Each structure stands twice: as structure tokens, then as C-alpha cells.
Amino acid sequence: MIYNFNGAQVHYRFIKGCTDKVLVFLHGWGRQGADFNSFIDVFDEYSILLIDFPPFGKSRFNPQNFSIFSYANIVMGLCEHLSISSADFVGHSFGGRICLIVSALKPSLVHKCIYVDSAGMKPRRNVGYHAKVLKFKLMRKLGKQVEGGSADYRALSPEMKTLFKNIVNTHLEDFAKEVVCPSLIVWGQQDKETPLYMARRLSRLIDDSKLVVLKNAGHFSFLDCPLQFATQAIEFLKEN
């Protein structure tokens, strides 16, 4: 199905379950809703909403008109379009960013939330990082044609670079403080992209939260340890 939002064509799947309960899965940057396909049968009592955030999966958009808050508005708008007034949420990495914003801005929509290796916390920067930034700025002042960032970043279009910088430079600690719903924080102990210190900070900021660390997992902890993830998620969602 396609949901039209601000010129974007947002692809989604809404799979009806055997009860009125709804579980919304939000994927990471560069991924797609299909990342969670293996969990559809695990949560068969729920109606499952899977979204492809544009431009990923089957969704398309013009990044010039987008910011990180556009993605949160997609989620809130699509839920309203589908007459979903309250749901449980699972957000991985970038999807966790969106969960934080939606939970803070529209708490009535988010019944419970599971953050999986979530992005959104301001990263620690070591001396080496600051040295690279200084070198980059000096080279620019000297008129050298240099471009910072990873190879993946340099391959982006100018519009996507602007959007990407907006996303990674929007730190969400203040939003986390506003989250009032019960929250489960699931993290891979070996996560290098969003290190474990971010999980601990997120847990401190969200009052009603529980942190679970999966020892043999990395940034995709829900895929690295699917049975452990599902067990923790089911137990959390069933708690009163």
C-alpha cells in the first residue's frame, strides 16, 4: 500500500492480527520494513504495521523537503490514516530516533516502546575525531578541494547530504526526557555504531525503562539473537 505524504510515496504493509492490538516496526537508516518479516508470526496476535522510510525499500520522495521530523510526521499521519489511536512500537537504530520523537510529541499514540540499538544520543568524540575535523577545516581554508565523511556519505546527492546531516546532528536527549510510556531498551553488547554507553544514557533519561544487553550481538541485535530478542519483547509487551 502507498501513503502519500508531502510529495513522498510511502510504502507500507498493514497485516491484520487476531486482536485489536497493533505493533509498529520502524527500521534503521538504509534498511526497510522487511527487516522484521521473520517476527510477523511471532507476534501473530497483533496487527503489524511495517513502513519503508523513504527513499528506502519501495518508498520514494524528494529529500529537499524533508527533515528528521518529517519521518515522525509520516508515522503519526499514517497511524491516523489507518485509524490507529494507540500502538506498541519497535524502533531499530534510525527507527529508534523516530520512536523517541513520536513518544515525546504524541504520547497518547505510544502505549509501549522497544528501542533496539537506537540512534539519537549525542556521540562521544575523542581527540582523533577532533584532529580530523581541524585538518578538514584547515584544508578548506587553504582552498583545497576536500570532502569529509565516509565513502557512503560522499556518494550521496547534495539533497541527501543535507538531510543526513540534519538527522545525525539532531540529538534527542531532551525528547527522551519527555517519554512517559514503559520502554524496553535492547542492545547488542558488541554494537560499534551505537555503542553501549548510548544505551545506558537512554535508560537513565527515560524514567520507566529497562535495559537488556544481548552479549553475542552487534548493531542488529534483533537479527543476531532473534530468539532472545523475541522472548524479551513478548515478556515486556505482556506486562501490565
C-alpha positions in Angstrom: 0.0 0.0 0.0 1.1 3.6 -0.6 0.6 6.5 1.8 1.2 10.0 0.2 2.9 12.4 2.5 4.3 15.9 1.5 5.1 14.6 -2.0 6.5 11.3 -0.8 5.1 7.9 -1.7 5.5 5.9 1.5 5.1 2.1 1.0 3.7 0.2 4.0 2.2 -3.2 4.9 -0.6 -3.5 7.4 -1.1 -7.1 8.4 -4.3 -7.8 10.4 -3.9 -9.9 13.6 -6.4 -11.7 15.7 -6.9 -8.9 18.2 -7.2 -5.1 18.1 -3.6 -4.7 19.4 -1.2 -3.0 16.9 2.6 -3.3 16.8 4.5 -0.8 14.6 8.0 -1.7 13.5 10.4 1.1 12.4 13.6 0.2 10.6 17.1 1.6 10.5 18.6 4.1 8.0 19.2 2.4 4.7 17.1 -0.6 5.6 13.4 -1.4 5.0 10.3 -2.8 6.8 11.1 -6.3 5.5 13.9 -6.5 8.1 11.2 -7.5 10.6 9.4 -10.1 8.4 10.7 -13.0 10.5 8.8 -11.6 13.5 5.4 -11.3 12.0 4.3 -14.8 13.0 5.9 -14.4 16.4 3.5 -11.5 17.2 0.5 -13.0 15.4 -2.0 -11.7 17.9 -1.0 -8.2 16.8 -1.9 -6.3 13.7 1.6 -5.5 12.3 2.5 -2.2 10.6 5.7 -2.2 8.5 6.8 1.1 6.9 9.5 1.7 4.3 11.0 5.1 5.2 11.7 7.0 2.0 13.9 6.7 0.0 14.4 3.1 1.1 12.6 -0.1 0.2 9.7 0.7 -2.1 9.2 4.3 -1.0 10.1 7.4 -3.0 10.5 11.1 -2.1 12.2 14.4 -2.7 14.7 14.8 0.1 14.8 18.6 -0.4 11.6 18.9 1.6 12.5 16.6 4.4 13.9 16.7 7.9 14.1 14.2 10.7 10.7 15.5 11.9 9.2 14.6 8.5 9.7 11.0 9.3 8.0 11.3 12.7 5.1 13.0 10.9 4.9 10.2 8.4 4.4 7.7 11.3 1.8 9.8 13.1 0.0 10.7 9.9 -0.1 7.1 8.7 -1.4 5.9 12.1 -4.2 8.4 11.9 -4.9 7.4 8.3 -5.3 3.7 9.4 -7.4 4.8 12.5 -4.6 3.6 14.9 -5.1 5.6 18.1 -2.7 3.6 20.3 0.0 1.1 19.4 3.2 -0.6 20.7 6.3 0.4 18.8 9.7 -1.2 18.0 12.4 1.1 16.6 15.8 -0.1 15.4 18.6 2.4 15.1 17.2 5.3 13.0 13.7 3.9 13.8 14.5 4.4 17.4 15.1 8.1 16.7 11.6 8.3 15.3 10.2 6.5 18.3 11.7 9.0 20.6 10.2 11.9 18.7 6.8 10.4 18.4 6.7 9.2 22.0 7.5 12.8 23.2 5.3 14.7 20.8 2.2 12.3 20.8 2.3 10.2 24.0 -1.3 9.1 23.5 -0.2 7.1 20.4 2.6 5.1 22.0 1.4 2.6 24.5 4.8 0.8 25.0 8.1 1.2 23.1 11.1 -1.1 22.4 14.3 0.7 21.4 16.7 -1.6 19.6 20.3 -0.3 19.2 18.7 3.1 18.9 20.3 6.2 17.5 19.6 9.7 18.8 22.1 10.1 21.6 25.0 12.6 21.1 28.1 10.6 20.4 31.3 11.0 22.4 34.2 12.4 20.4 37.8 11.6 21.0 40.9 13.5 20.2 41.4 11.8 16.9 38.0 12.8 15.7 38.6 16.5 16.6 42.0 16.3 14.9 40.4 15.1 11.7 37.8 17.9 11.8 40.5 20.5 12.4 42.5 19.2 9.5 39.5 19.3 7.2 38.7 22.9 8.1 42.4 24.0 7.6 42.4 22.3 4.2 39.2 24.1 3.2 40.7 27.4 4.3 43.7 26.8 2.2 41.5 26.3 -0.8 42.0 22.6 -1.1 39.1 20.6 -2.6 38.4 18.1 0.1 35.2 16.5 1.4 34.7 15.0 4.8 32.6 12.0 5.8 32.6 8.3 4.9 32.6 6.9 1.3 28.9 6.2 1.7 28.3 9.9 2.7 30.3 11.2 -0.2 28.3 9.1 -2.6 25.0 10.9 -1.6 23.3 13.6 -3.6 23.6 17.1 -2.2 20.0 17.0 -1.0 20.5 13.7 0.7 23.7 15.0 2.4 21.7 17.9 3.8 19.0 15.6 5.1 21.6 13.1 6.5 23.4 16.0 8.4 20.0 17.2 9.8 19.3 13.7 11.1 22.7 12.9 12.7 23.1 16.4 14.2 19.7 16.3 15.9 20.4 14.9 19.3 17.3 13.7 21.2 18.3 13.7 24.9 15.6 16.3 25.6 13.0 14.2 23.8 14.0 11.1 25.8 13.3 13.0 29.0 9.7 13.6 27.8 9.0 9.9 27.2 6.4 8.6 29.7 5.4 5.2 28.3 7.0 2.0 29.5 10.2 1.4 27.5 12.4 -1.6 26.8 15.9 -0.9 25.6 17.5 -3.8 23.8 21.2 -3.5 22.8 23.9 -5.6 21.3 27.0 -5.7 23.6 29.2 -5.6 20.5 27.4 -2.7 18.8 30.0 -0.4 17.2 27.6 2.0 15.5 25.6 3.0 18.6 27.9 1.9 21.4 26.6 0.6 24.7 27.2 3.9 26.6 24.3 5.3 24.5 22.0 2.6 25.8 22.9 3.4 29.4 22.3 7.1 28.8 19.0 6.5 27.1 17.9 4.3 30.0 18.8 7.0 32.5 16.8 9.6 30.6 13.6 7.5 30.2 12.1 7.1 33.7 10.1 4.0 33.1 12.7 1.9 31.2 14.5 -1.4 31.4 17.8 -2.1 29.7 18.6 -5.6 28.3 22.1 -6.3 26.8 22.5 -9.2 24.3 26.0 -10.5 24.8 26.6 -12.0 21.4 25.0 -9.3 19.3 26.1 -6.2 17.4 24.1 -3.3 15.9 21.5 -5.6 14.5 20.9 -7.3 17.8 17.3 -8.3 16.9 18.7 -10.3 13.9 21.8 -11.5 15.6 19.9 -13.0 18.5 16.3 -13.3 17.3 15.1 -15.8 19.9 16.4 -13.7 22.8 15.0 -10.5 21.3 11.6 -12.0 20.8 11.5 -13.5 24.2 12.3 -10.2 25.9 9.9 -8.3 23.7 7.0 -10.7 24.3 7.5 -10.6 28.0 7.7 -6.8 28.1 4.6 -6.3 25.9 2.6 -8.7 28.1 3.5 -7.0 31.4 0.7 -4.9 32.9 
